[in-house]
Amino acid sequence: MTELVVRPLEAGEESLFTSLPDRGLVGRALLGDDFTEMAKQGEYRPEWTWVALRDDVVVARAAWWAKPGDEEPIALDWFDFTDFDAGVHLLKTAPLRAEYSLTTPPAWQDDPAVAREVTTRVEAAERAGYRKLVERYRFRWTPENGLPERPGRLVFRPEPDDDVILEVFKRVHVGSLDAHVRRTVEEHGLDAAAREDLDIMKWMPAPRDWWRLAYTPEGELVGLTLPSRNVYDPVVGYIAVVPEHRGHGYAYDLLVEATHELVGHGADRIVAGTDVGNVPMAKAFAKAGYPVMQHRIDLV
């Protein structure tokens, strides 16, 4: 068999990357994203985009994503192959380490063709040293779903002090159902988990003054609701309730407030996500008119 060549792209080789056939069942292609256009915008860069070739034919490829201007890749989100072993070897060879995020349709297990695409990618990533962390829902609200009425139970206030937000993150991370939070807390501690999420929120290209803390009418802190934007869409950046106020359905109130805030800033769509295992938050999204559009499997 001809020797496998694994290397990053050189500038101008986008057509080499896109030469691998893709049925569009999972991954970035499922979202209708165009690699060449994203590369032009600086979201995929040659040194972060790798191919495995045999006889000058691409048999595996992987691209690590970041928003324009970032110094390090944020996620591996484009990975597929026609040669399983080549895909494994590519991931082991490329000197890049970031979470692997695989987008799938809802109920992907029910379609044999889609399930095969998902399981082979996950298996290849696991063979290369990744492990599955969590599966998440991806929601998308549009005006046709209806703007939910504010319950009126809480008072929302802006909080310009990052140190205050950081302390709130520490409180809401106690007993969190979020797999990413739990992993960071277990590996690095509560302070590191809070700092990580604050940094992520500040990384998003949206005004900081959209953020709100939520209080009871008596002035007790209930949680935080952080509407934001990512590179593509308005998003529900973060919602969480402090432990002493859980069990009262306040996540719904926080979600509704974030929705109104984003609509007030002109949003005609809102994207959000939560872990499949976070049943209370998933129910809040359903109640607020956020249908599940995709799932996402995260491997670390």
URMONOR-V924685 format. One record per pair of residues at least 4 apart in sequence whose ideal C-beta (glycine too) atoms are under 6 Angstrom apart, sorted by the first residue. I is the first residue (numbers start at 1). J is the second residue. D is the distance in whole Angstrom. If there is no record, write none. Layout:
[[I,J,D] [I,J,D]]
This chain:
[[2,54,5] [2,55,5] [4,52,6] [4,54,6] [4,86,6] [5,53,5] [6,52,5] [6,90,5] [6,93,5] [8,46,6] [8,47,5] [8,50,5] [9,13,4] [9,46,4] [9,49,5] [10,46,6] [11,46,5] [14,36,5] [14,39,5] [17,61,6] [18,35,6] [19,58,5] [20,58,5] [20,61,5] [22,29,5] [24,29,4] [25,114,5] [25,117,5] [26,30,5] [26,104,5] [26,117,5] [26,118,6] [27,103,6] [28,33,4] [28,77,6] [28,78,5] [30,103,5] [38,43,4] [38,44,5] [39,44,4] [42,68,4] [43,65,6] [44,49,5] [44,63,5] [48,64,4] [48,73,5] [49,63,5] [50,62,5] [50,90,6] [50,94,5] [51,58,5] [51,61,5] [52,59,5] [52,60,4] [52,86,4] [52,90,4] [53,58,6] [54,59,5] [59,82,5] [59,83,4] [59,86,5] [60,81,4] [60,83,6] [60,86,4] [60,87,4] [60,90,5] [62,79,4] [62,90,6] [63,78,4] [64,73,3] [64,76,5] [64,96,5] [64,98,6] [65,74,6] [65,75,5] [65,77,5] [66,70,4] [66,73,5] [66,74,5] [67,231,5] [73,96,6] [73,98,5] [75,98,5] [75,99,5] [75,101,5] [76,98,5] [76,100,4] [77,101,5] [81,86,6] [81,87,3] [84,124,6] [87,124,4] [88,124,5] [88,127,5] [88,128,5] [89,93,6] [91,128,4] [92,128,5] [99,298,6] [99,300,5] [100,125,5] [100,130,6] [100,299,4] [101,296,6] [101,298,5] [102,121,6] [102,297,5] [103,294,5] [103,296,5] [104,108,4] [104,118,5] [104,295,5] [106,292,5] [106,295,6] [108,114,5] [108,118,5] [109,115,5] [115,119,6] [119,123,6] [125,130,4] [125,299,5] [126,130,6] [130,299,4] [132,299,5] [133,179,5] [133,298,5] [133,300,5] [134,179,4] [134,275,5] [134,298,5] [135,276,5] [135,295,6] [135,297,5] [136,273,5] [136,275,5] [136,296,5] [137,274,6] [137,292,5] [138,273,5] [138,293,6] [138,294,4] [138,296,6] [139,272,5] [139,285,5] [139,290,4] [139,292,6] [140,271,5] [140,293,4] [141,145,5] [141,270,4] [141,290,5] [142,269,5] [145,289,4] [146,289,5] [148,256,5] [148,288,5] [148,289,6] [150,256,6] [151,253,5] [153,253,6] [154,214,5] [154,222,6] [154,253,5] [155,215,5] [156,212,4] [156,214,6] [156,257,6] [157,213,6] [158,209,6] [159,164,5] [159,165,6] [159,213,5] [166,194,5] [166,198,5] [168,224,5] [169,194,4] [169,197,5] [169,198,6] [170,190,5] [170,194,5] [171,242,5] [172,240,4] [172,242,6] [173,181,5] [173,190,6] [173,193,5] [174,243,5] [175,243,5] [176,181,4] [177,278,4] [178,275,6] [179,275,5] [181,193,5] [184,188,6] [184,192,6] [184,193,4] [184,196,6] [185,190,6] [185,193,5] [188,192,4] [201,226,6] [201,237,6] [204,228,4] [205,229,6] [206,228,4] [206,229,4] [210,227,5] [210,261,6] [211,226,5] [212,225,5] [213,224,5] [214,222,4] [214,223,5] [214,254,6] [215,219,6] [215,221,6] [216,220,4] [221,242,6] [222,245,5] [222,250,5] [223,240,5] [223,241,4] [223,242,6] [223,254,6] [225,239,5] [225,254,4] [225,257,5] [225,258,5] [226,237,4] [226,238,4] [227,258,4] [227,261,5] [227,262,5] [228,235,5] [228,237,3] [229,234,5] [230,235,5] [233,271,4] [234,262,5] [234,267,4] [234,270,5] [235,271,5] [236,258,5] [236,272,4] [239,254,5] [239,255,6] [241,245,5] [241,246,5] [241,250,5] [241,251,6] [245,250,6] [251,281,6] [251,284,5] [252,284,4] [252,287,6] [255,284,5] [255,288,5] [256,288,6] [262,267,4] [262,270,5] [263,267,5] [274,278,5] [274,281,4] [274,282,6] [285,290,4]]
